[in-house]
Amino acid sequence: MQIRLFHLQNSHSQRIIWFLEELGLNYELIIKYHSDVDENKNSPHQLSKFPTIEIIEQGEISILAETSAILDYLSHLHPQLGQNNLLSQHLQNFYYWKNYCEATFIPDLVLKQIFHQIAQRTPFPIRFIPKLLKYGFDQGYLNQSLQQQMNMIDKHLEDHLWFAGDQFTIADILMWFPLLACSQNYSQFKHIQRYLIQIENRPAFKNALIKGQWSASTFNTYWTIAW
């Protein structure tokens, strides 16, 4: 089986590179940049999604997009970081955090960026209108919601080495991206900070950052201005 990964630099598709590096799988990496996206995304998915993988097996090519779907499928084939090796008492944690990440955490972060981008693209004379809407939505919902979520996560990590328990799983790979986006604005959560440092020390994570051409400064700026 051959794997070809279509990766958008500094996006959540970085998590797929990390997963592949953790398992030591061979793959071909095709990197696209945000400056090129509007012109030609070059993703084989019909909605031009990133990440997308092509799986080539016995001359046939299948295409799969969506981070969670890719991780679930590849974990089915290579179960080392999935639920198979978890003790029964850790399974609930695994399923909860894996699904919470994409269903609750990331959508709130996306809303931060949507309101910011709307304001940035509005003509200057009336830009104050979407800025006021963003401020109202931030103060009325988003900031409080994200604060509560970070508090919940920090309390969980106080008693757990990884999200599922003592074992590193794809739940950790999924949760890393939104946690990093939030952590610079919520630096008071010491258990989250410990957790992120723990991740940064993983050799596969370091290799993935190099291969994915990750830019910490670009990422930090992108998320800081959304607040």
C-alpha positions in Angstrom: 0.0 0.0 0.0 1.3 3.5 -0.9 0.1 6.6 0.8 0.2 10.1 -0.7 -0.7 13.0 1.6 -1.8 16.4 0.4 -0.9 18.8 3.1 -1.6 22.5 3.6 1.2 24.2 5.4 0.5 25.4 9.0 -2.9 23.8 9.0 -4.5 21.0 10.9 -3.3 18.5 8.3 0.0 18.7 10.2 -1.5 16.2 12.5 -1.6 13.5 9.7 2.1 13.9 9.1 2.7 13.5 12.8 0.6 10.3 12.9 2.5 8.9 9.9 5.9 9.7 11.6 4.8 8.2 14.9 4.1 4.9 13.1 7.1 5.1 10.9 5.0 4.6 7.7 6.3 5.4 4.3 4.4 8.2 2.5 4.7 10.7 -0.2 4.1 14.3 1.0 2.7 17.0 -1.3 2.8 20.4 0.3 0.6 23.3 -0.7 0.9 26.9 0.6 -1.8 29.3 1.7 -0.6 31.8 -1.0 -1.4 29.2 -3.7 -4.7 28.0 -2.4 -7.0 30.5 -4.0 -5.5 29.9 -7.4 -5.1 26.1 -7.5 -5.5 23.9 -4.5 -4.4 20.7 -6.3 -6.1 18.4 -3.8 -7.6 15.3 -5.4 -10.8 15.6 -3.2 -13.8 16.9 -5.0 -14.1 19.7 -2.4 -10.4 20.4 -2.5 -10.0 19.4 1.1 -6.8 19.4 3.2 -5.7 17.0 4.4 -6.5 14.4 1.8 -4.8 11.1 1.3 -4.6 8.9 -1.8 -4.2 5.2 -1.0 -2.7 3.3 -3.9 -3.1 -0.5 -3.6 -2.9 -3.0 -6.4 -3.1 -0.3 -9.0 -6.3 1.2 -7.6 -6.5 4.7 -6.1 -8.9 5.6 -3.3 -9.3 9.1 -1.9 -10.1 10.0 1.7 -10.4 13.4 3.4 -11.2 14.8 6.8 -8.6 14.5 9.6 -10.7 12.3 11.9 -11.7 9.9 9.1 -8.1 9.6 7.9 -6.8 8.8 11.4 -9.6 6.4 12.1 -9.0 4.5 8.8 -5.3 4.4 9.2 -5.6 3.3 12.8 -7.8 0.5 11.6 -4.9 -0.7 9.4 -2.2 0.2 12.0 -3.9 0.0 15.4 -0.9 0.9 17.6 -2.2 4.4 18.5 -5.9 3.5 18.5 -8.2 2.1 21.1 -7.2 -1.6 20.8 -4.5 -1.4 23.3 -6.4 0.6 25.9 -7.6 -0.6 29.2 -11.3 -0.6 29.5 -11.4 2.3 32.0 -9.6 4.5 29.4 -11.8 3.8 26.5 -14.4 6.5 27.5 -11.6 9.1 27.7 -10.3 8.0 24.3 -13.7 8.3 22.5 -14.8 11.4 24.3 -11.7 13.5 23.6 -11.2 12.3 20.1 -14.7 13.4 19.2 -14.9 16.4 21.4 -11.9 17.9 19.5 -13.6 18.0 16.1 -17.2 18.5 17.3 -16.8 21.2 19.9 -13.3 22.6 20.4 -12.3 23.3 16.8 -15.7 24.8 15.7 -15.4 27.5 18.4 -11.9 28.3 17.2 -13.0 28.4 13.6 -15.7 31.0 14.6 -12.9 33.1 16.0 -11.2 33.2 12.6 -14.5 33.6 10.6 -15.5 36.8 12.5 -11.9 38.1 12.2 -11.7 37.5 8.5 -15.2 39.1 7.9 -13.9 42.2 9.6 -10.7 42.2 7.7 -12.4 41.9 4.3 -15.1 44.5 5.0 -14.4 47.9 3.3 -12.7 50.2 5.8 -15.5 52.8 6.1 -17.9 50.2 7.5 -15.4 47.8 9.1 -16.5 48.9 12.5 -19.8 47.0 12.0 -18.3 43.5 11.8 -15.8 44.4 14.5 -18.6 45.3 16.8 -20.4 42.0 16.0 -17.2 40.1 16.6 -16.7 41.9 19.9 -20.2 41.1 21.0 -20.0 37.5 20.0 -16.6 37.1 21.7 -17.8 38.6 24.9 -21.2 37.0 24.9 -20.2 33.5 24.0 -16.9 32.5 22.5 -14.4 33.8 25.1 -16.4 32.3 27.9 -16.9 29.0 26.1 -13.2 28.6 25.3 -12.2 29.6 28.9 -14.5 26.9 30.2 -13.2 24.3 27.8 -9.5 25.1 28.6 -10.3 24.8 32.3 -11.9 21.4 31.8 -9.0 20.2 29.7 -6.5 21.5 32.3 -8.2 19.6 35.1 -8.3 16.4 33.0 -4.5 16.7 32.3 -3.8 17.2 36.0 -4.6 13.6 36.6 -3.7 12.1 33.2 -0.4 11.9 31.3 -2.2 11.7 28.0 -5.9 12.3 27.1 -6.8 8.6 27.2 -4.8 7.9 30.3 -1.2 6.6 30.4 -1.0 5.8 26.7 -0.4 8.1 23.8 -3.2 7.8 21.2 -4.7 9.6 18.2 -6.8 11.6 20.7 -3.6 13.4 21.6 -2.7 14.0 17.9 -6.1 15.5 17.3 -6.1 17.7 20.4 -2.7 19.1 19.9 -3.7 21.6 17.2 -6.6 23.4 18.9 -4.7 23.4 22.2 -1.7 25.1 20.7 -4.0 27.7 19.0 -5.6 28.5 22.4 -2.6 28.1 24.7 -0.9 31.4 23.9 -4.1 33.2 25.0 -4.6 31.0 28.1 -1.1 30.6 29.4 -2.3 30.2 33.0 -3.2 26.6 32.6 0.0 24.9 33.8 -1.1 21.3 33.0 -1.8 22.1 29.4 1.6 23.8 29.2 3.2 20.7 30.6 1.3 18.6 28.1 2.4 20.7 25.1 6.0 20.5 26.2 5.7 16.8 26.5 4.5 16.6 22.9 7.3 18.8 21.6 9.8 16.4 23.0 8.5 13.5 21.0 11.0 12.7 18.1 8.3 11.9 15.6 6.6 15.2 16.4 9.9 17.1 15.7 10.4 15.2 12.4 6.8 16.0 11.4 7.3 19.7 11.9 10.4 19.7 9.7 8.7 17.7 6.9 5.5 19.7 7.0 7.5 23.0 6.9 5.8 24.2 10.1 6.2 27.9 11.0 5.5 28.5 14.7 5.7 32.3 14.2 3.1 32.2 11.4 0.8 30.0 13.4 1.1 32.1 16.5 0.4 35.3 14.6 -2.6 33.8 12.8 -4.3 32.8 16.0 -3.3 35.8 18.1 -4.9 38.3 15.9 -8.2 36.3 16.0 -8.6 37.1 19.6 
